[in-house]
Amino acid sequence: MNTHPAHVADADPRPLRGEPLPLDLLNTCWIDDSGHHDLLARPGGLAVWLASAGLADIAPDTQETLDALLATRSALRAIVADEGADPERSRQLLNETLAHGRVRRLLGTDGPETVVETDTPGWLAAWHTAERYLRLLEQSPDRIRKCAGTECVLRFYDTSKNGRRRWCSMTSCGNRAKTRRHYARTRTAPQEAEPAGGA
């Protein structure tokens, strides 16, 4: 692909980007007013996600990369969204991704180096994604959240000071919730006031 990664990333249509890698992969599926979307099912969607996630320089835009990411996304969805009927199987699926890679420590010309090696280049993006999920679990697993929007499936890592973030975005889901609350109040207010008008 000849398109510069930065330009490809600009084409990312998702409403929420830039979350930690495992959540960013989960957020390749989203729902909006026009229905359900899957970035990885679109032509060129893999290249868009790799560029947006900062992986275009290390991970090839190949079918193997796509298959590895889809398997990893399914495992993460089952674990994070608790959609798996069998939690042990979900963990096993993520561990299968992790089994395709390893971290090697080396002494390089400039000192210690850490190198990630995977069975094939096609597993690099998926392995990095699964490994970063483990890091999130080590840091603050309770900060991995689902948007409070009733129709929203997006996930985020709550980095707010008080840990009370509720929405994927205040301009989308947060705003819609405020609008619904306002509408509900204005609908009920006149009905409550009506008896005072007398019959």
Solvent accessible surface area in square Angstrom, and as a share of the most:
residue,aa,sasa,rsa
1,M,151,0.67
2,N,160,0.82
3,T,64,0.37
4,H,109,0.49
5,P,51,0.32
6,A,54,0.42
7,H,119,0.53
8,V,9,0.05
9,A,20,0.16
10,D,112,0.58
11,A,65,0.50
12,D,7,0.04
13,P,60,0.38
14,R,7,0.02
15,P,71,0.45
16,L,18,0.09
17,R,116,0.42
18,G,72,0.69
19,E,24,0.11
20,P,41,0.26
21,L,11,0.05
22,P,0,0.00
23,L,0,0.00
24,D,4,0.02
25,L,0,0.00
26,L,15,0.07
27,N,0,0.00
28,T,0,0.00
29,C,27,0.16
30,W,9,0.03
31,I,45,0.23
32,D,65,0.34
33,D,143,0.74
34,S,93,0.60
35,G,26,0.25
36,H,150,0.67
37,H,42,0.19
38,D,39,0.20
39,L,3,0.01
40,L,8,0.04
41,A,80,0.62
42,R,94,0.34
43,P,140,0.88
44,G,44,0.43
45,G,2,0.02
46,L,12,0.06
47,A,9,0.07
48,V,17,0.10
49,W,0,0.00
50,L,3,0.02
51,A,14,0.10
52,S,35,0.23
53,A,25,0.19
54,G,64,0.61
55,L,6,0.03
56,A,36,0.28
57,D,133,0.69
58,I,80,0.41
59,A,5,0.04
60,P,43,0.27
61,D,76,0.39
62,T,61,0.35
63,Q,116,0.52
64,E,71,0.32
65,T,0,0.00
66,L,32,0.16
67,D,73,0.38
68,A,2,0.01
69,L,0,0.00
70,L,61,0.31
71,A,53,0.41
72,T,0,0.00
73,R,17,0.06
74,S,57,0.37
75,A,0,0.00
76,L,0,0.00
77,R,73,0.27
78,A,19,0.15
79,I,49,0.25
80,V,28,0.16
81,A,28,0.21
82,D,117,0.60
83,E,112,0.50
84,G,23,0.22
85,A,113,0.87
86,D,74,0.38
87,P,79,0.50
88,E,102,0.46
89,R,105,0.38
90,S,5,0.03
91,R,122,0.45
92,Q,85,0.38
93,L,55,0.27
94,L,7,0.03
95,N,85,0.44
96,E,77,0.35
97,T,3,0.02
98,L,30,0.15
99,A,75,0.58
100,H,49,0.22
101,G,10,0.10
102,R,102,0.37
103,V,76,0.43
104,R,107,0.39
105,R,165,0.60
106,L,61,0.30
107,L,152,0.75
108,G,23,0.22
109,T,143,0.83
110,D,144,0.75
111,G,17,0.16
112,P,101,0.64
113,E,74,0.33
114,T,77,0.45
115,V,51,0.29
116,V,44,0.25
117,E,54,0.24
118,T,23,0.13
119,D,81,0.42
120,T,53,0.31
121,P,86,0.54
122,G,1,0.01
123,W,42,0.15
124,L,31,0.15
125,A,0,0.00
126,A,0,0.00
127,W,14,0.05
128,H,25,0.11
129,T,0,0.00
130,A,0,0.00
131,E,35,0.16
132,R,88,0.32
133,Y,10,0.04
134,L,70,0.35
135,R,112,0.41
136,L,11,0.06
137,L,71,0.35
138,E,142,0.64
139,Q,115,0.51
140,S,36,0.23
141,P,69,0.43
142,D,101,0.52
143,R,56,0.20
144,I,29,0.15
145,R,63,0.23
146,K,89,0.38
147,C,3,0.02
148,A,43,0.34
149,G,5,0.05
150,T,116,0.68
151,E,129,0.58
152,C,11,0.07
153,V,63,0.36
154,L,4,0.02
155,R,32,0.12
156,F,0,0.00
157,Y,27,0.10
158,D,1,0.01
159,T,110,0.64
160,S,41,0.26
161,K,209,0.89
162,N,103,0.53
163,G,13,0.13
164,R,186,0.68
165,R,72,0.26
166,R,132,0.48
167,W,32,0.11
168,C,7,0.04
169,S,29,0.19
170,M,103,0.46
171,T,119,0.69
172,S,30,0.20
173,C,8,0.05
174,G,0,0.00
175,N,75,0.38
176,R,110,0.40
177,A,8,0.06
178,K,100,0.42
179,T,81,0.47
180,R,122,0.45
181,R,118,0.43
182,H,102,0.46
183,Y,130,0.50
184,A,54,0.42
185,R,143,0.52
186,T,63,0.37
187,R,139,0.51
188,T,64,0.37
189,A,53,0.41
190,P,80,0.50
191,Q,114,0.50
192,E,133,0.60
193,A,64,0.49
194,E,130,0.58
195,P,105,0.66
196,A,96,0.75
197,G,71,0.68
198,G,61,0.59
199,A,161,1.25
